[in-house]
Amino acid sequence: MTNQTINTTPYPDQKPGTSGLRKRVSVYRQPNYVENYIQAIFDSLEGFEGQTLVIGGDGRFFNDVAIQTAIRIAAANGFGRVLVGQDGLLSTPAASHIIRHHQAFGGLVLSASHNPGGPDGDFGIKYNIGNGGPAPEKITDAVYARTKVIDSYKIANDRDVQLAILGIQNCGGMIVEVIDPVADYAALMQTLFDFNAIRALFASGFSMVFDAMHAITGPYAHAILEEQLGASAGTVINGKPLPDFGGGHPDPNLVYCKDMHDLLMTPAGPDFGAASDGDGDRNLIIGKNRFVTPSDSLAILAANAALAPGYAKGIAGIARSMPTSAAADRVADKLGIEMHETPTGWKFFGNLLDAGRVTICGEESAGTGSNHVREKDGLWAVLLWLNIVAVRKQSVDQIVREHWATYGRNYYTRHDYEEVDAGIANGVVDDLRARLAGLPGQNFDDLQVAYADDFTYHDPVDGSISTKQGIRIGFTDGSRIVVRLSGTGTVGATLRLYLERYEAADGRHDLETQAALEPLIRLADVLCGLKQRTGRQQPSVIT
C-alpha cells in the first residue's frame, strides 16, 4: 500500500486546552479537521521513526472514525508500531500505563472526558508524551503554531484495521497490535492494593454500587471489582460503554449521580458508592450517609496511603491544583513532606512526579492519582478507598469524621456557570483582575483581605513559568475565593467560582456546606457581579 500526501488548509481554532483539543463532534467532522490536528502533532515531534504509538479512547461517538484516521496517519509518518485497545477502547489512565509499560514514544487519547457524547456531543484528541502524561505547554504551543500554517498531511492508503480482533495486523507497512484494554491496567492495580483484604471485605457482606455511566470504566470495573475482588454481580451499573453514554452526561457529580447519592443516604442503600467519568480519570466517592468532597478525598487518601502495599513506605509529597482546598496541605504539614500548589491541568503534576517530589496528586474537579501513571485515575481512587476501609474496618463516614477531628475541616464548594457568553465571562475576570492591587487590607464585614493575585506558577523542576492561572483572594482567617475560566468546555465559556473556609479540629464540622460558606458566596457576587453580568440567578452546577 502507498502513502499519500494530501493538500489541506488550516483551521484557526485548533488551540489545545488544558486536556487537548475539545470541540463539538460537528466541528471534528469538517473536512480534514482530524487529519490537520494529528499531522500538526506529529510535525511538532522529533525522533519517533520506528517507535511505538499508543492509541485509544473512551468509546464515544466518532472514536472509531478518528482512530482509523490516526492509525493511517501514524503509518505514513513513520511510526513502527501502534498499540490500540480492542474496539478502540482505552481509559485515559490505562493509556498512560500502557505508554509507560511498553516504553512507547507517546500516545493519542481520544476523549472529551466528562463532556457529553453522541452526534451532537463533544469529541477530543490529546497527545501524551513518553512518561504517560499529557504533553507540556511547550509541545501544545508548538502544535497550535503548526495548525495555523499546515498545508498538507500524510496518510497511508490502506484498509481499516479490524479493531474487534485481538492480535497483530498491518497498516501501510506499520505493525498494528490490538490489545486487551484491561489486562495491563488490572495487573498494575494488583501491585498497589491489598486485593486479599478487599476480597475479605466483600465476602463479609460489604455492599457497593459503582456507576460506570455507560462510559469507559465499565469493562475495567467488571473485571476488577466483580471478577477479581468478588463484589456481587450487579455491583457495576451502566457498565457497557455506549457512543452517547446512554443519553447521559458522564460527569460523576451530585447532579448526574443524584439517584446513587440519594440511595446511599437511605438505610436500604449500600455501604459504599462510586462512579467514574467518560474517560475514567475522575471519581465520585459516597459512603453511607456521607458524600466525600474531592478535596477531602485527596487529603484522606494521602493521610492513609500507607495502608496500601504500593505506598507502605510512605509518600514523598502531595500536589494539588491551586483551586483545590488546602485540606491536603494540613496532611503534608503533619507528615513532614513536600506540598505543591500548581495550575489546573494534570500536565503540571508530571515534572513533580517524574522528579520523585510527590507521590499523590489531586484536583477539586474529582481527579486523584499517584505516581503509578501520569494521569488522574478514577478507579485507582475507588480501590484505594476500598483498601483503607478494609484495613481500618470503619465506615466512610467514620473515617471522614476522624480526619476532620485530627486536621480540621475545610468547608469548600465550587459554583460553575456553564456556557456563559465568552465576552461576558472574560469581562468578569478582566475587571476583577484590574482591582486586585487595591484589595489587600480591605474589610468586608468580618473578612479582611490578606492577599489578592493572579496565580503564577514557577515549576520547581524545569523552571518554567505559567501566568494568569486563576484569581486568588485570600483572607486573614484562611478563607479563599478563587475565580477562573475553565479550559475543558466546548461552547461559550465556563466561569468557575471556588469558595473555602477553614474550621479548626475542635470546631463545628457538621454545618451544611452552602450555609457555612454563605458570607463568602455573597461577597463573591459583590466582587464579581456574576448575577447581574451573566443574568444567572444560580450556578449551573454546585459541587
C-alpha positions as CSV (number, residue, x, y, z in Angstrom):
1,M,0.0,0.0,0.0
2,T,1.2,3.5,-0.7
3,N,1.3,6.6,1.4
4,Q,-0.3,9.8,0.1
5,T,0.4,13.5,0.8
6,I,-2.9,15.4,0.7
7,N,-3.0,19.2,0.4
8,T,-5.1,21.0,3.1
9,T,-5.9,24.4,4.5
10,P,-5.5,25.4,8.2
11,Y,-8.4,25.8,10.7
12,P,-8.0,28.8,13.0
13,D,-9.5,27.2,16.1
14,Q,-7.2,24.2,16.9
15,K,-5.7,25.6,20.1
16,P,-5.5,22.8,22.7
17,G,-6.9,23.5,26.2
18,T,-5.7,22.0,29.5
19,S,-6.6,18.5,28.2
20,G,-6.2,18.5,24.5
21,L,-8.4,19.8,21.7
22,R,-12.1,19.5,22.6
23,K,-14.8,20.5,20.2
24,R,-18.3,19.6,19.1
25,V,-18.4,16.4,17.0
26,S,-19.8,18.6,14.2
27,V,-16.5,20.6,14.2
28,Y,-14.4,17.5,14.1
29,R,-16.4,16.1,11.2
30,Q,-15.3,19.0,9.0
31,P,-13.1,18.0,6.0
32,N,-9.5,17.3,7.2
33,Y,-10.1,18.7,10.7
34,V,-8.9,15.5,12.4
35,E,-6.1,15.0,9.8
36,N,-4.8,18.5,10.2
37,Y,-4.6,18.3,14.0
38,I,-3.0,14.8,14.2
39,Q,-0.5,15.8,11.5
40,A,0.3,19.0,13.4
41,I,1.1,16.9,16.5
42,F,3.5,14.6,14.6
43,D,5.1,17.7,12.9
44,S,5.8,19.0,16.3
45,L,7.6,15.9,17.5
46,E,11.1,14.5,16.7
47,G,12.7,11.1,16.9
48,F,9.6,8.8,16.6
49,E,10.7,7.0,13.4
50,G,10.1,3.3,14.0
51,Q,8.8,3.9,17.5
52,T,5.6,2.7,19.2
53,L,2.5,4.9,19.5
54,V,-0.5,4.0,21.8
55,I,-4.0,4.9,20.5
56,G,-7.3,4.5,22.3
57,G,-10.4,6.3,23.5
58,D,-13.5,6.3,25.7
59,G,-15.8,4.8,23.1
60,R,-17.7,8.0,22.4
61,F,-19.3,8.8,19.1
62,F,-16.7,9.4,16.3
63,N,-14.0,7.5,18.2
64,D,-14.0,4.7,15.7
65,V,-13.6,7.0,12.7
66,A,-10.9,9.1,14.3
67,I,-8.9,6.1,15.4
68,Q,-8.7,4.6,11.9
69,T,-7.6,8.0,10.6
70,A,-5.0,8.3,13.4
71,I,-3.6,4.8,12.6
72,R,-3.2,5.6,8.9
73,I,-1.5,9.0,9.6
74,A,0.9,7.3,12.1
75,A,1.8,4.8,9.5
76,A,2.5,7.4,6.8
77,N,4.6,9.5,9.2
78,G,7.0,6.6,10.1
79,F,5.9,5.1,13.4
80,G,6.9,1.4,13.6
81,R,4.1,0.1,15.7
82,V,0.7,1.1,17.1
83,L,-0.8,-0.4,20.2
84,V,-4.6,0.1,20.1
85,G,-7.2,-1.0,22.6
86,Q,-9.7,-3.6,21.4
87,D,-12.7,-1.9,19.9
88,G,-10.7,1.3,20.2
89,L,-11.2,1.4,23.9
90,L,-8.7,2.6,26.5
91,S,-9.3,4.5,29.6
92,T,-7.1,7.6,30.0
93,P,-5.2,6.1,33.0
94,A,-4.8,2.8,31.2
95,A,-3.4,4.5,28.2
96,S,-0.9,6.3,30.4
97,H,0.1,3.0,31.9
98,I,0.4,1.2,28.6
99,I,2.6,4.1,27.2
100,R,4.9,3.6,30.3
101,H,4.7,-0.2,30.5
102,H,5.5,-0.7,26.8
103,Q,8.0,2.1,26.6
104,A,6.1,3.8,23.8
105,F,7.1,7.1,22.3
106,G,3.7,8.6,23.2
107,G,0.0,8.2,22.7
108,L,-3.2,9.7,21.3
109,V,-6.0,9.7,23.8
110,L,-9.4,10.3,22.1
111,S,-11.9,11.6,24.5
112,A,-13.7,14.7,25.7
113,S,-13.6,13.3,29.3
114,H,-16.7,14.2,31.2
115,N,-18.4,16.1,28.4
116,P,-21.5,14.6,26.7
117,G,-21.2,12.4,23.7
118,G,-23.2,11.4,20.6
119,P,-23.5,13.1,17.2
120,D,-24.5,16.4,18.9
121,G,-22.0,16.0,21.7
122,D,-18.3,16.6,22.2
123,F,-15.1,15.0,21.0
124,G,-11.4,15.5,21.8
125,I,-7.9,14.5,20.9
126,K,-5.0,14.7,23.4
127,Y,-1.3,13.8,22.9
128,N,0.5,12.2,25.8
129,I,4.3,12.0,25.9
130,G,6.6,9.1,26.7
131,N,6.2,9.4,30.5
132,G,2.5,8.7,30.0
133,G,1.4,12.2,30.9
134,P,-0.3,15.0,28.9
135,A,2.0,17.0,26.6
136,P,3.5,20.0,28.3
137,E,2.8,23.5,27.1
138,K,6.0,23.7,25.0
139,I,4.6,20.9,22.9
140,T,1.0,22.0,22.8
141,D,2.1,25.6,21.9
142,A,4.2,24.1,19.0
143,V,1.2,22.1,17.9
144,Y,-1.1,25.1,17.8
145,A,1.5,27.1,15.9
146,R,1.7,24.3,13.3
147,T,-2.1,24.1,12.9
148,K,-2.1,27.7,11.8
149,V,0.1,27.1,8.8
150,I,-0.3,23.4,7.9
151,D,-0.7,22.8,4.2
152,S,-0.6,19.0,3.9
153,Y,-0.9,15.8,5.7
154,K,0.5,12.3,5.1
155,I,-1.8,9.2,5.2
156,A,-1.5,5.6,4.3
157,N,-3.8,4.4,1.6
158,D,-4.9,1.2,3.4
159,R,-8.0,-0.5,4.6
160,D,-9.4,-0.1,8.2
161,V,-7.8,-2.1,11.0
162,Q,-10.2,-4.7,12.5
163,L,-10.4,-3.3,16.0
164,A,-12.6,-6.1,17.3
165,I,-9.9,-8.7,16.8
166,L,-7.0,-9.1,19.2
167,G,-3.6,-9.6,17.7
168,I,-1.3,-8.2,15.1
169,Q,-2.3,-6.6,11.8
170,N,-0.6,-4.3,9.4
171,C,-1.4,-0.8,8.1
172,G,0.8,0.9,5.5
173,G,3.8,-1.3,6.5
174,M,3.3,-0.5,10.2
175,I,2.5,-3.1,12.8
176,V,-0.8,-2.6,14.5
177,E,-1.4,-4.7,17.6
178,V,-4.9,-4.7,19.0
179,I,-4.6,-5.4,22.8
180,D,-6.9,-6.2,25.7
181,P,-7.6,-2.7,27.1
182,V,-8.0,-4.0,30.7
183,A,-5.3,-6.6,31.3
184,D,-2.2,-4.5,31.8
185,Y,-4.1,-2.0,34.0
186,A,-5.6,-4.7,36.2
187,A,-2.2,-6.2,36.7
188,L,-0.9,-2.8,37.9
189,M,-3.7,-2.4,40.4
190,Q,-2.8,-5.8,41.9
191,T,0.7,-4.5,42.7
192,L,-0.7,-1.4,44.5
193,F,-3.5,-2.6,46.6
194,D,-4.3,-5.4,49.1
195,F,-6.7,-7.4,47.0
196,N,-6.9,-10.1,49.7
197,A,-8.2,-7.6,52.2
198,I,-10.7,-6.1,49.8
199,R,-11.9,-9.6,48.9
200,A,-12.4,-10.3,52.6
201,L,-14.3,-7.0,52.9
202,F,-16.8,-8.0,50.1
203,A,-17.0,-11.6,51.5
204,S,-18.1,-10.1,54.9
205,G,-21.2,-8.7,53.3
206,F,-19.9,-5.2,52.4
207,S,-22.1,-3.8,49.6
208,M,-21.2,-1.4,46.9
209,V,-22.5,0.2,43.7
210,F,-20.3,1.5,41.0
211,D,-21.8,3.6,38.3
212,A,-19.7,3.4,35.1
213,M,-22.1,5.9,33.4
214,H,-22.0,3.9,30.2
215,A,-18.5,5.1,29.8
216,I,-15.0,3.6,29.6
217,T,-14.6,2.2,33.2
218,G,-17.4,-0.4,32.8
219,P,-15.1,-3.2,31.4
220,Y,-12.4,-2.3,34.0
221,A,-14.8,-2.3,36.9
222,H,-16.5,-5.5,35.9
223,A,-13.1,-7.2,35.6
224,I,-11.6,-5.9,38.8
225,L,-14.4,-5.3,41.2
226,E,-16.7,-8.2,40.3
227,E,-14.4,-10.8,38.8
228,Q,-11.2,-10.3,40.7
229,L,-12.4,-8.9,44.1
230,G,-15.6,-10.8,44.4
231,A,-18.1,-7.9,44.6
232,S,-21.5,-9.3,43.9
233,A,-22.9,-9.4,40.3
234,G,-24.7,-6.1,39.6
235,T,-22.3,-4.0,41.7
236,V,-21.3,-2.3,38.5
237,I,-24.2,-0.5,36.8
238,N,-24.3,1.2,33.4
239,G,-21.3,-0.9,32.6
240,K,-21.4,-1.0,28.8
241,P,-19.6,1.8,27.0
242,L,-22.0,3.5,24.6
243,P,-21.3,6.2,21.9
244,D,-23.7,8.6,23.6
245,F,-23.2,7.3,27.2
246,G,-26.8,6.1,27.1
247,G,-28.0,9.7,26.6
248,G,-26.5,10.7,30.0
249,H,-23.8,13.2,31.0
250,P,-20.7,11.2,32.1
251,D,-19.6,13.6,34.8
252,P,-19.5,11.9,38.3
253,N,-21.0,14.6,40.4
254,L,-24.1,15.0,42.6
255,V,-26.1,16.3,39.7
256,Y,-25.6,13.4,37.3
257,C,-25.3,10.8,40.0
258,K,-28.2,12.1,42.1
259,D,-30.0,8.7,42.2
260,M,-27.0,6.9,43.6
261,H,-26.4,9.7,46.1
262,D,-30.0,9.5,47.3
263,L,-29.8,5.7,47.6
264,L,-26.6,6.0,49.8
265,M,-28.5,8.4,52.1
266,T,-31.1,5.7,53.0
267,P,-31.0,2.8,55.4
268,A,-31.6,0.4,52.5
269,G,-28.7,1.7,50.5
270,P,-25.3,0.0,50.0
271,D,-22.3,0.7,52.2
272,F,-20.3,2.4,49.5
273,G,-20.9,4.1,46.2
274,A,-18.6,5.3,43.5
275,A,-18.6,6.5,39.9
276,S,-16.2,7.5,37.2
277,D,-16.5,9.7,34.1
278,G,-16.3,9.4,30.3
279,D,-12.6,8.5,30.0
280,G,-12.1,7.0,33.5
281,D,-9.9,9.7,35.1
282,R,-12.4,11.2,37.6
283,N,-14.1,9.7,40.6
284,L,-17.0,10.2,42.9
285,I,-16.9,8.7,46.4
286,I,-20.0,8.4,48.6
287,G,-20.3,6.4,51.9
288,K,-23.4,5.5,53.8
289,N,-24.8,9.0,54.7
290,R,-21.5,10.7,53.7
291,F,-20.6,12.4,50.4
292,V,-16.8,12.9,50.3
293,T,-15.8,16.1,48.5
294,P,-12.9,15.6,46.0
295,S,-10.7,17.9,48.1
296,D,-11.4,15.9,51.3
297,S,-10.9,12.7,49.4
298,L,-7.4,13.8,48.3
299,A,-6.4,14.7,51.8
300,I,-7.8,11.4,53.3
301,L,-6.2,9.2,50.7
302,A,-2.9,10.9,51.3
303,A,-3.2,10.6,55.0
304,N,-4.0,6.8,54.8
305,A,-2.0,5.8,51.7
306,A,0.5,3.8,53.7
307,L,-2.3,1.3,54.4
308,A,-2.0,0.1,50.8
309,P,1.0,-2.1,49.9
310,G,2.1,0.1,47.0
311,Y,2.6,3.1,49.4
312,A,3.6,1.2,52.5
313,K,6.9,3.1,52.7
314,G,5.1,6.4,52.8
315,I,4.6,9.1,50.3
316,A,7.2,11.7,49.1
317,G,4.9,14.6,48.8
318,I,1.5,15.9,47.7
319,A,0.5,18.2,44.9
320,R,-2.9,19.9,44.3
321,S,-4.2,22.3,41.8
322,M,-4.5,25.8,43.0
323,P,-8.3,25.9,43.2
324,T,-8.4,22.7,45.3
325,S,-8.9,23.2,49.0
326,A,-6.0,23.4,51.4
327,A,-7.1,20.2,53.3
328,A,-4.2,18.2,51.8
329,D,-1.8,20.9,52.9
330,R,-2.5,20.1,56.5
331,V,-1.8,16.4,55.9
332,A,1.5,17.3,54.2
333,D,2.5,19.5,57.1
334,K,1.7,16.8,59.7
335,L,3.6,14.1,57.7
336,G,6.5,16.5,57.1
337,I,6.5,16.0,53.4
338,E,6.5,18.4,50.4
339,M,3.4,20.2,49.3
340,H,3.0,21.8,45.9
341,E,0.3,24.1,44.5
342,T,0.1,24.0,40.7
343,P,-2.2,25.4,38.0
344,T,-5.2,23.4,37.0
345,G,-4.3,20.6,34.5
346,W,-2.8,17.2,35.2
347,K,0.2,18.0,33.0
348,F,1.6,20.3,35.7
349,F,2.0,17.4,38.0
350,G,4.2,15.4,35.6
351,N,7.5,17.0,36.4
352,L,6.9,16.7,40.1
353,L,6.1,13.0,39.8
354,D,9.0,12.3,37.4
355,A,11.4,14.0,39.8
356,G,10.1,12.0,42.8
357,R,9.0,15.1,44.6
358,V,5.4,14.0,45.1
359,T,3.5,10.7,45.1
360,I,-0.2,11.6,45.3
361,C,-1.9,14.4,43.3
362,G,-5.4,15.7,43.1
363,E,-7.8,18.3,41.7
364,E,-11.0,19.6,43.1
365,S,-12.7,18.5,39.8
366,A,-12.8,14.9,41.1
367,G,-9.4,13.9,39.8
368,T,-7.0,12.0,42.0
369,G,-4.0,9.9,41.2
370,S,-0.4,8.9,42.1
371,N,2.9,8.1,40.6
372,H,1.7,4.8,39.2
373,V,0.7,6.6,36.0
374,R,0.8,10.2,34.8
375,E,-2.9,10.9,34.6
376,K,-5.6,11.1,37.2
377,D,-7.3,7.7,37.8
378,G,-10.9,7.3,38.9
379,L,-10.8,3.5,39.5
380,W,-7.5,3.8,41.4
381,A,-9.1,6.2,43.8
382,V,-12.0,3.9,44.4
383,L,-9.6,0.9,45.0
384,L,-7.6,2.9,47.5
385,W,-10.7,3.9,49.4
386,L,-11.8,0.2,49.5
387,N,-8.3,-0.7,50.7
388,I,-8.5,1.9,53.5
389,V,-12.0,0.8,54.6
390,A,-10.9,-2.8,54.5
391,V,-7.8,-2.2,56.7
392,R,-9.4,0.3,59.1
393,K,-12.6,-1.6,59.4
394,Q,-14.6,1.6,59.6
395,S,-17.3,3.2,57.5
396,V,-16.5,6.0,55.2
397,D,-18.4,8.4,57.5
398,Q,-16.3,7.4,60.5
399,I,-13.1,7.8,58.5
400,V,-14.1,11.3,57.3
401,R,-15.2,12.4,60.8
402,E,-11.9,11.2,62.4
403,H,-10.0,13.0,59.7
404,W,-11.7,16.3,60.5
405,A,-11.2,15.8,64.2
406,T,-7.5,15.4,63.5
407,Y,-6.8,18.1,60.8
408,G,-9.9,20.3,60.9
409,R,-12.4,20.8,58.1
410,N,-12.1,22.9,55.0
411,Y,-15.6,23.8,54.0
412,Y,-15.4,24.0,50.3
413,T,-17.7,24.4,47.2
414,R,-17.4,25.1,43.5
415,H,-20.0,27.1,41.6
416,D,-20.0,26.5,37.8
417,Y,-21.6,29.0,35.4
418,E,-21.6,27.0,32.2
419,E,-21.8,28.2,28.5
420,V,-21.6,31.9,29.5
421,D,-21.0,34.3,26.6
422,A,-17.3,34.4,26.3
423,G,-17.1,38.2,26.2
424,I,-19.1,38.5,29.4
425,A,-17.0,35.8,31.2
426,N,-13.7,37.4,30.1
427,G,-15.0,40.8,31.2
428,V,-15.8,39.4,34.7
429,V,-12.3,38.1,35.0
430,D,-10.5,41.1,33.5
431,D,-12.4,43.6,35.6
432,L,-11.6,41.6,38.8
433,R,-8.0,41.3,37.8
434,A,-7.8,45.1,37.4
435,R,-9.0,45.6,41.0
436,L,-6.6,43.1,42.7
437,A,-3.9,45.5,43.7
438,G,-6.3,47.6,45.8
439,L,-8.0,44.7,47.7
440,P,-5.4,43.7,50.3
441,G,-6.2,45.3,53.7
442,Q,-9.8,45.9,52.8
443,N,-12.5,44.7,55.1
444,F,-15.8,43.1,54.1
445,D,-17.9,42.6,57.2
446,D,-15.8,40.1,59.3
447,L,-13.5,39.3,56.4
448,Q,-10.2,41.1,55.8
449,V,-8.3,40.6,52.6
450,A,-4.8,39.3,53.2
451,Y,-3.7,38.9,49.6
452,A,-5.1,39.2,46.1
453,D,-3.3,38.0,43.0
454,D,-3.4,36.2,39.6
455,F,-1.7,32.9,40.3
456,T,1.6,32.5,38.6
457,Y,3.3,29.0,38.9
458,H,7.1,28.6,38.9
459,D,7.8,24.9,38.1
460,P,10.5,23.9,40.7
461,V,11.8,21.1,38.4
462,D,12.3,22.8,35.0
463,G,12.0,26.5,35.9
464,S,9.1,27.1,33.5
465,I,6.6,29.8,34.4
466,S,2.8,29.7,33.8
467,T,1.0,33.0,34.3
468,K,-2.7,34.0,34.7
469,Q,-3.7,30.7,36.1
470,G,-6.7,32.0,38.2
471,I,-7.5,34.8,40.5
472,R,-7.0,34.3,44.2
473,I,-8.4,36.4,47.0
474,G,-7.3,35.2,50.4
475,F,-8.5,36.4,53.8
476,T,-6.8,36.6,57.2
477,D,-8.9,33.7,58.6
478,G,-7.7,31.3,55.9
479,S,-10.8,31.7,53.8
480,R,-10.4,32.0,50.0
481,I,-12.3,33.0,46.9
482,V,-10.9,31.8,43.6
483,V,-12.2,32.7,40.1
484,R,-11.0,31.2,36.8
485,L,-12.2,30.3,33.4
486,S,-12.3,26.6,32.6
487,G,-10.4,25.2,29.6
488,T,-12.4,22.0,29.2
489,G,-15.7,23.2,27.7
490,T,-16.5,23.4,24.0
491,V,-19.2,26.1,23.8
492,G,-19.0,29.6,25.3
493,A,-17.1,29.8,28.5
494,T,-17.4,28.1,31.9
495,L,-16.8,30.5,34.7
496,R,-15.8,28.8,37.9
497,L,-16.1,30.2,41.4
498,Y,-14.3,28.3,44.3
499,L,-15.0,29.2,47.9
500,E,-13.3,27.8,51.0
501,R,-13.4,28.4,54.8
502,Y,-11.3,26.6,57.4
503,E,-12.8,25.2,60.7
504,A,-10.3,24.0,63.2
505,A,-10.0,20.5,64.6
506,D,-12.0,21.4,67.7
507,G,-14.6,23.5,65.7
508,R,-18.0,22.7,64.2
509,H,-17.8,20.2,61.4
510,D,-21.5,19.4,60.9
511,L,-22.6,22.6,59.2
512,E,-24.4,22.5,55.8
513,T,-21.7,23.5,53.3
514,Q,-23.5,26.2,51.4
515,A,-24.7,27.7,54.7
516,A,-21.2,27.7,56.2
517,L,-19.9,29.5,53.0
518,E,-22.9,31.9,52.6
519,P,-20.9,35.0,53.6
520,L,-18.2,34.2,51.0
521,I,-20.8,33.4,48.4
522,R,-22.4,36.8,48.9
523,L,-19.0,38.6,48.9
524,A,-18.0,36.8,45.7
525,D,-21.1,38.2,43.9
526,V,-20.3,41.7,45.2
527,L,-16.8,41.5,43.9
528,C,-17.6,39.8,40.5
529,G,-21.2,40.9,39.8
530,L,-21.9,37.4,38.5
531,K,-25.7,37.5,38.8
532,Q,-26.0,40.9,37.2
533,R,-23.5,40.4,34.4
534,T,-24.4,36.8,33.4
535,G,-28.2,37.1,34.1
536,R,-27.9,33.9,36.1
537,Q,-29.5,33.8,39.5
538,Q,-28.0,30.4,40.3
539,P,-24.9,28.5,39.1
540,S,-25.4,25.7,36.5
541,V,-23.8,23.2,38.9
542,I,-22.8,23.3,42.5
543,T,-20.3,20.8,43.8
